[in-house]
Amino acid sequence: MKLSVASSELLKALTKASGVVPSRSTLPILENYLFDLSRDNLKITATDLEVSITTSLIVKGEENGKVAIPAKRLIETIRALPATDLIFSTDIGSKKVTMTTKNGEYRLASESSEDYPVVSVPKTDGELALERDDLMRIINQTAFAVSTDELRPAMMGVLFQIKRGEIRAVATDGHRLVRIASSAISSAKIERDVIIPAKALNILAKSLEEKSSSISIDESQAVFNFGSTVLISRLIAEKYPNYESVIPNDNDKQLLVNKNELLQSVRRIALYASSTTHQIRFSLKKNSLTLSSEDIDFGSEASENLTCDYSAEGMDIGFNANYVVDMLSHLDMDEVIFLFSTPTRAGIVKPAKQKEGEDLLMLVMPVRLNT
């Protein structure tokens, strides 16, 4: 294999694929990029066997070939170089890859492409078109609430419910839940529920640059096409919890408050909460919200008052401050609505004004207050 390419263009392609490469693996070959040159088209592939990404770029090809190159050393070298032209060449006999610039030469040990797992795009029933901004919004509004508990694998992904004219995405870790429904899609030929791992979605969010993208799904994999890049992820083959059953429909106590003021206040008050429970207290009275916390072990406490719109009977309810901060940070409206029932039932959080074509709901479970 022999080719020449601008270092800046190569770095973009390597960065897109870098999130998939495992830092350590029981299969050392996975710690490599696979380079596949055909004429002037270079395909770079990375996989951890669960998620795979292949991106293409135009180069000046001289000799076709395939080779596996150590990912960490390669990308660190390219990042350290100034903008320059690179010449890649391989020596099959010595299993070396040589990178040459006008000022230097760098040699890396390579692996045989035959040892690299085969990554192929599965045949699917149809595609679902999504604009970049719409897909990014769905990912950003849900992936933060996914569970990291490997004993609950279904909740380690985002549930996508694909219907004609609508896509619904749901994430929960058992303490909080996010549900977003969007009509910003083309009419779907496929109608089904699938669970896509959060890791794949987070890599996708970092790699998306092109304006348009598409999703296609087979029985076990989801395929995301965006520009010159294809990301393939295994689906989580588990049954998702019945999330609808935990969303209360009789929360009649409504709090309307400025989102940014509340977010900043929660962050300050959380500094004085217990490092174990992160508990903060919402004390509600007519048009008044008092936030407070205390850390008995260190004898510290704090409270703040916020003006708000609240006319129901007074109540105190406790929450984990981290969950409240996460939810408010992912809402982009100026005002938010909290809907409460009792101090022991889940609170619902919504933007005061929904984005056109979208229905966003967040839920957070309360914590038992210290008396």
N, C-alpha and C positions, 0 to 999 in steps of 0.2 A: 504494500500500500504506500502511495506517495501522493501528497497534496500540499497545497499552500492556502492559507486562510488568514484573515485579519484577526489579531488576538482579541479585539473587542467583540467581534461577532461570535467567535468561539466561546468566549466567556459567557455571553448571554445564553447560549445553548446549554453549556455545562451547568449554569446556575439553575436553569429550569429543571434539569434532571437531578440535581444534587440532593434534593430532599428525600428522594427514594433510596439512595445508596445507604445501606446500613453501615454504621461505624465499625461494628464487629459482627461477624456472622459465622455460624458453624460451617457455612459454605463460603470459603474465602473468595471464590470467583465473583460473588455478588458485590464485593467491595471494589469492583471495576466498572468503568464505562465500556460498552461495546461500541466500537467505531466500525461502521459499514459504509465503504465508499463504492459508489457506482457512478462512473464518469465524473460529473461535477456535482453530484448530490451526495452529501454526507449525512448519514443517519446516526444519531447518538442515542443509545438506549441504556436505561438503568432500571433495575428491578430488585425487589426484596421478596419476590414470589407471591406477595399479596397485592402489591401495587407496582405497576410498570409504566414507564413514560418513555416515549420515543419522540425526538424532535429532529427536524431536518434543516439543513442550511446549505446554501450554494457556496462551493469552493472551487478552486482550480485543481481538478483532479488530473493526475498523470498516470497512476497505476492503481487499478481497482484492488480491493482486498478488505479483509475483516481482521480486527485485532481487539483484544480486551486490555484496557490500560488502567492502572491503579488510579482510582478517582481522587482520593485525598491529595496525593502529591501533584497530580496533574492540575487540578483546579487551583491549588495554592500557588503553583508556579505561574499559571496564566494570570492570576490576580496580581502577582508581584511584578509582572512585566509592564513596561510602558506600552502605549498603543504602538503596535508594530506588526509586520508581516511574519508569519510563522511558516516554516516548511516541516511537514511531518513525513517521516519515512520509517519503514520497518525492515528489520533484518530477521528473516525467519530462522536462520541458523543460530544466531546468538540470542534470539527472543528479546531483542531490544527495540525500543521505539526512540527515535532521535528527533528532537525538536531543535530547529536551527533558526536563529535570528541573525541580523546583521552584526550583532555584537557578541553572540554566545551560542553555546550548544549544550543541550540538556538530554540526558539519556535515562530512560526508565525501563525497568524490566516489564515485559508484557506477558500475557497469558494467551493460550490458544482460544480462538473464537468458538471452536468446537465444544469447549467445556462450558460455554455460556448458555444459560437456559434460553430456549426458543420462546420468543414473545410474538404472538400472532393476534391479529384483531379478529374477534369472534364474529360470526354471522348473527345479525339481529333482526328483529321483526320490523323495526322502523325507527325513525329519528324524531327527537323532540328538540325544536329550535329554541334557543334562549339568547337574548342579548347579554353581553358581558356584564353590564351593570346589574341586570336582574338576577343573574346567577350569583354574582358576587354578594349581592344583598341577602339572598337566601342563605348562603353559606355563613356570612358574617353574623346574621341574626340568630343562627341556630347552633353552630359548631361549638360555641363556648359553653353550652349547657350539657354537652355529652358527658356520659359517665366514663371514668377511667378504671372502673372495677371489672377486672377480667372474669369475675364470677358471674357477671351479668352482661354477656357479650352483646346481646341485642341492643342494649343501651349505650354501647360504645360507638354507635353509628347514628346517623340521621335517617329517620324514616321519611322516604319520599312517597307520597300518594299521588299518582299521576292519573288525572281524569281528563276528559275532553274539555278543553278550554280553561283548565285550572291545574296548578300544581301546588300541593300542600307539603310542607316540610315540618317535622316534629323532632325535638330533641329533649331528653330529660335525663337526670341523674338520680331521680327519686326524691330530691329536695327542691328542685325547681324544674320548670317545664316551659318550653317555647313552642308555639304553633304559629306558623305563618302560611297564609293562603294567598297565592298570586295568580292573577289572570293574564299576566304578561308573557304568554306562551302561544305558540301556534297550536292549532288543533292537533291533539295527540292521537296517533294511530294505536298506540299502546295504552292500555289502562291496567295498572297494576300497582302493588305496593312493594317497595324494595328498601332494604337498609344498606346505606353506603357508609363504610368506615370513616370516622372523623379524620383519620390520617390522610386519606386520599383527598378529602375535601379541602383540608388545610394546604396540602401541596398544590392542589388545583388553584386555590385562591392566590397563592404566591406566584403562580406561573401564568395566569390569565393576562394577556395583553391585547389580544385581538378583540375587535368589537363584537363579533358574532361567535357563537359556539353551538354545539349540538350534543345531545345525550342519546345514546342508544343502549339497549339492554337485552341480554339474553338470559338464560336460566340461572347463570351463576356469576355473570360479570356485567359491569357498567363501563361504557366506553364514552369518553369525553373527547370530542374533536374541536380544536381551536387553532385555526391557522395552520401552521406547519407542525403542530404538536398533537400527539395522541396520548391520552392517559387512560390506562385500563386498570380497573379495580375489581377485586373479588367482592361479591355481595356477602353480607352477613346472613347466613342461612339459619336464622332464629325467628321465633314469633315475637313481635313487638308487643309490649304491654298495652292493655286497653286504656289508653291515655284519656279518652273522652270521659271515662267514668270518674276521674279525679278532678275534673274541671267543674267547680260549683256553678250553678245557674241561678242561685238565689242570694248572691252577695248584694245587699241593698244599701250599704253604707258607702257613700262615694266621697273620695278625697281628690280634689283637683289642686295641683301644686306645680310650681315652676321646676322643671327637671334639673336644670343646672344648679339652682340654689340648693335643692335637696341633695343632689349628688355630692356637692362640695361639703355640705354639712355632715352627711353620713361619713365621708372620708375623715373628717376631723374628729367626729365623735368616736369613730372606730378605733382611734389611737388610744383611747382610754378604756376600751372593752377588754374582757378577759382574752388572753392569747389562746385559750383552749376552746371557748365557746364562740367568741367573736359576737357576743350577743349585744344588740342595741334595742332600745325600747321606743316605740311610737306611742305617744300619749296624745289622743285626739279629743279636742273640745271644739265648740263652735268657732269656725274660722281660725283655728289655732292648732298647730302641730308642734309638739315638743319632742325633740330627740334627746335621748340620754343613754349613758352607759356607765358601768363601774367595773373596776377590777379589785375585788376584795383582797386578793393576795398581796397587792402592792399599794392598797389604800388610795387609789386614784379614781376620779369620776369626772364626768363632763356632761353638760346639757346645753342645748340651743333651742331657740324658738323661731318658728317660721310662720309667716302668714300664708293662709291657704283658703280654699273654698270647701267648707265642711259644715253640714247642717244636721247630721244625724246625731244620735245620742253618743255621749262620750265613751271612749274605750281605750284600753292599753293593750298593745300587741307586740310581741318580740320577734325579731328576725336575726338571722346570721348576716352581719354587715357585708361580708364578702359577696353574698348572693345579691343583695340589693345593689351594691356597686356594679357588679357585672351586668345586671339587667338595665340599670339606668344608663350605663356606658354604651349600650347597644341600641338605645333609642335616640333617634335624631330629630325629635320634635321638641318645641320649647316647653310644652306642658304635658304632664302625664296624669292619668287617672288611676287611682287605686280603688279597688272594690273590696270591701270587707264584709264579713258576716259576724263571726265571733272570734275571740282570741285564740281559739284552738283549731280554726278552719283556715284553709289556704286563702291567701290574698291574691287577687288578680291585678295585673298591671297592664295598661294599654296606653298608647299615645292618645292625647286628647283629640287629635285629628289624624285619621288614618290616611296613609298615602293612597293616591288614586289606584284602583285595581288591586288593593291589598287589604288583608285583614290580619293584623298582628296581635297576638295575645301572649302574655307571659304570666306564669304562676309561680308563687313561692310559698313554701310551707313555713308556718310559724315555729318558733321555739318557745319552750315553757319559760316564763319569766321568773326571775328570782323574786321571792316575796320581800 
